[in-house]
Each structure stands twice: as structure tokens, then as C-alpha cells.
Amino acid sequence: MGFNLDDYEPVAVRLARWLEQPTDQPKRVITHLVHYTDERCVFRAELFIGDTLIATGWEEETRGSSPVNRTSHLANCETSSVGRALSNAGLAGSDPTKRPS
């Protein structure tokens, strides 16, 4: 079964939901550009509650490998790493069995 965009909950929606969850400690999202060339990039995202690391997410994107990566492979890679970290923290989307990545 292939990926169905209708089953996908955007990273921005999942991130807002994570940030809105009540906690007595501040939440942080930290991204790291681990590797960059004109052709390829790698990001690592980290989710923290207070000083506790909750989850990480990694992503690699290649310039031109998809329509969005023709112009925005760096931004797409960073956002995707955050999405993977959110998935690893239990926010895979409205149906966690349909995790796209």
C-alpha cells in the first residue's frame, strides 16, 4: 500500500498539538543541520520537555528529488526531521498505523 496524502496530518498541526499539551516545564524543538551540500542535506530534530530529551528525528533530502525539493530541499528536510521526531514521540498523526515515514 502506497502513501496516501489524505491520511497525512501535517507537521505544523502535529507540532501545534504537541506544544499545546499541558506540562509544568517548557517545551523546545531544536534542529541541527548535520550535513549540507548543493545536492543533499541531513537534519536532526530534538524535542525537549524541560531538560529531558523526549524524541529525535532524522531526515535526508536531495535537491530536485521531488517538486518541493526543486526549490526548498533544505526547509523540507528540516520540517521532515521535526515530523519524524513528533512521530517518535507518539504524534504520528491522526492514525499512527499510517505513519508515512
C-alpha atoms as a printed R data frame, in Angstrom:
    type eleno elety resid chain resno      x      y      z
1   ATOM     1    CA   MET     A     1  0.000  0.000  0.000
2   ATOM     2    CA   GLY     A     2  1.433  3.374 -1.020
3   ATOM     3    CA   PHE     A     3  1.395  6.679  0.788
4   ATOM     4    CA   ASN     A     4 -1.978  8.443  0.704
5   ATOM     5    CA   LEU     A     5 -1.841 12.194  1.289
6   ATOM     6    CA   ASP     A     6 -5.423 12.084  2.621
7   ATOM     7    CA   ASP     A     7 -4.128 10.098  5.614
8   ATOM     8    CA   TYR     A     8 -1.342 12.578  6.366
9   ATOM     9    CA   GLU     A     9 -1.579 15.085  9.208
10  ATOM    10    CA   PRO     A    10  0.821 17.977  8.505
11  ATOM    11    CA   VAL     A    11  3.828 18.577 10.727
12  ATOM    12    CA   ALA     A    12  2.544 22.053 11.647
13  ATOM    13    CA   VAL     A    13 -0.695 20.569 13.016
14  ATOM    14    CA   ARG     A    14  1.105 17.862 14.994
15  ATOM    15    CA   LEU     A    15  3.666 20.366 16.305
16  ATOM    16    CA   ALA     A    16  0.922 22.726 17.491
17  ATOM    17    CA   ARG     A    17 -0.816 19.810 19.215
18  ATOM    18    CA   TRP     A    18  2.417 18.794 20.967
19  ATOM    19    CA   LEU     A    19  3.155 22.363 22.076
20  ATOM    20    CA   GLU     A    20 -0.406 22.774 23.416
21  ATOM    21    CA   GLN     A    21 -0.214 19.676 25.638
22  ATOM    22    CA   PRO     A    22 -0.071 20.865 29.245
23  ATOM    23    CA   THR     A    23  3.195 20.457 31.110
24  ATOM    24    CA   ASP     A    24  4.887 22.175 34.006
25  ATOM    25    CA   GLN     A    25  8.124 22.500 32.027
26  ATOM    26    CA   PRO     A    26  8.863 24.490 28.874
27  ATOM    27    CA   LYS     A    27  8.955 22.637 25.561
28  ATOM    28    CA   ARG     A    28 11.650 23.146 22.956
29  ATOM    29    CA   VAL     A    29 12.280 21.992 19.419
30  ATOM    30    CA   ILE     A    30 15.909 22.148 18.352
31  ATOM    31    CA   THR     A    31 17.066 21.350 14.835
32  ATOM    32    CA   HIS     A    32 20.615 20.685 13.688
33  ATOM    33    CA   LEU     A    33 21.867 20.879 10.133
34  ATOM    34    CA   VAL     A    34 24.158 17.838 10.214
35  ATOM    35    CA   HIS     A    35 25.226 17.796  6.568
36  ATOM    36    CA   TYR     A    36 24.778 20.163  3.637
37  ATOM    37    CA   THR     A    37 25.926 20.279  0.039
38  ATOM    38    CA   ASP     A    38 24.261 21.811 -3.002
39  ATOM    39    CA   GLU     A    39 22.770 18.377 -3.684
40  ATOM    40    CA   ARG     A    40 21.933 16.866 -0.284
41  ATOM    41    CA   CYS     A    41 21.171 17.811  3.310
42  ATOM    42    CA   VAL     A    42 20.612 15.986  6.590
43  ATOM    43    CA   PHE     A    43 18.805 17.405  9.636
44  ATOM    44    CA   ARG     A    44 18.341 16.055 13.151
45  ATOM    45    CA   ALA     A    45 15.486 17.394 15.286
46  ATOM    46    CA   GLU     A    46 15.200 17.065 19.052
47  ATOM    47    CA   LEU     A    47 12.106 17.517 21.205
48  ATOM    48    CA   PHE     A    48 12.638 18.506 24.822
49  ATOM    49    CA   ILE     A    49 10.378 18.969 27.808
50  ATOM    50    CA   GLY     A    50 12.461 20.944 30.253
51  ATOM    51    CA   ASP     A    51 15.929 19.418 30.081
52  ATOM    52    CA   THR     A    52 14.618 15.964 29.147
53  ATOM    53    CA   LEU     A    53 15.092 14.781 25.596
54  ATOM    54    CA   ILE     A    54 11.761 13.257 24.531
55  ATOM    55    CA   ALA     A    55 12.482 12.208 20.947
56  ATOM    56    CA   THR     A    56 14.717 12.732 17.944
57  ATOM    57    CA   GLY     A    57 14.040 12.617 14.238
58  ATOM    58    CA   TRP     A    58 16.382 12.428 11.265
59  ATOM    59    CA   GLU     A    59 15.751 13.299  7.640
60  ATOM    60    CA   GLU     A    60 17.768 13.413  4.444
61  ATOM    61    CA   GLU     A    61 16.644 15.201  1.289
62  ATOM    62    CA   THR     A    62 18.142 15.515 -2.170
63  ATOM    63    CA   ARG     A    63 17.714 18.675 -4.216
64  ATOM    64    CA   GLY     A    64 15.349 18.096 -7.126
65  ATOM    65    CA   SER     A    65 14.123 14.668 -5.984
66  ATOM    66    CA   SER     A    66 10.529 15.917 -5.718
67  ATOM    67    CA   PRO     A    67  8.621 19.057 -6.725
68  ATOM    68    CA   VAL     A    68  9.108 20.692 -3.316
69  ATOM    69    CA   ASN     A    69 12.781 19.738 -3.271
70  ATOM    70    CA   ARG     A    70 13.409 21.600 -6.516
71  ATOM    71    CA   THR     A    71 13.233 24.884 -4.618
72  ATOM    72    CA   SER     A    72 13.110 24.059 -0.907
73  ATOM    73    CA   HIS     A    73 15.044 20.896 -0.110
74  ATOM    74    CA   LEU     A    74 16.678 22.459  2.964
75  ATOM    75    CA   ALA     A    75 13.395 23.688  4.503
76  ATOM    76    CA   ASN     A    76 11.635 20.459  3.604
77  ATOM    77    CA   CYS     A    77 14.398 18.442  5.251
78  ATOM    78    CA   GLU     A    78 14.226 20.431  8.491
79  ATOM    79    CA   THR     A    79 10.427 20.213  8.664
80  ATOM    80    CA   SER     A    80 10.510 16.489  7.924
81  ATOM    81    CA   SER     A    81 13.023 15.883 10.721
82  ATOM    82    CA   VAL     A    82 10.646 17.621 13.143
83  ATOM    83    CA   GLY     A    83  7.788 15.473 11.823
84  ATOM    84    CA   ARG     A    84  9.813 12.315 12.410
85  ATOM    85    CA   ALA     A    85 10.663 13.430 15.957
86  ATOM    86    CA   LEU     A    86  6.976 14.087 16.618
87  ATOM    87    CA   SER     A    87  6.144 10.625 15.265
88  ATOM    88    CA   ASN     A    88  8.752  9.108 17.560
89  ATOM    89    CA   ALA     A    89  7.173 10.985 20.470
90  ATOM    90    CA   GLY     A    90  3.789  9.424 19.696
91  ATOM    91    CA   LEU     A    91  2.317 12.099 17.448
92  ATOM    92    CA   ALA     A    92  2.425 10.199 14.179
93  ATOM    93    CA   GLY     A    93 -0.824 11.744 13.014
94  ATOM    94    CA   SER     A    94 -4.488 11.066 13.367
95  ATOM    95    CA   ASP     A    95 -3.886  7.353 12.653
96  ATOM    96    CA   PRO     A    96 -0.470  6.193 13.943
97  ATOM    97    CA   THR     A    97 -0.685  2.998 11.876
98  ATOM    98    CA   LYS     A    98 -0.399  5.132  8.738
99  ATOM    99    CA   ARG     A    99  2.916  6.741  9.577
100 ATOM   100    CA   PRO     A   100  4.315  7.985  6.256
101 ATOM   101    CA   SER     A   101  7.980  7.852  7.135
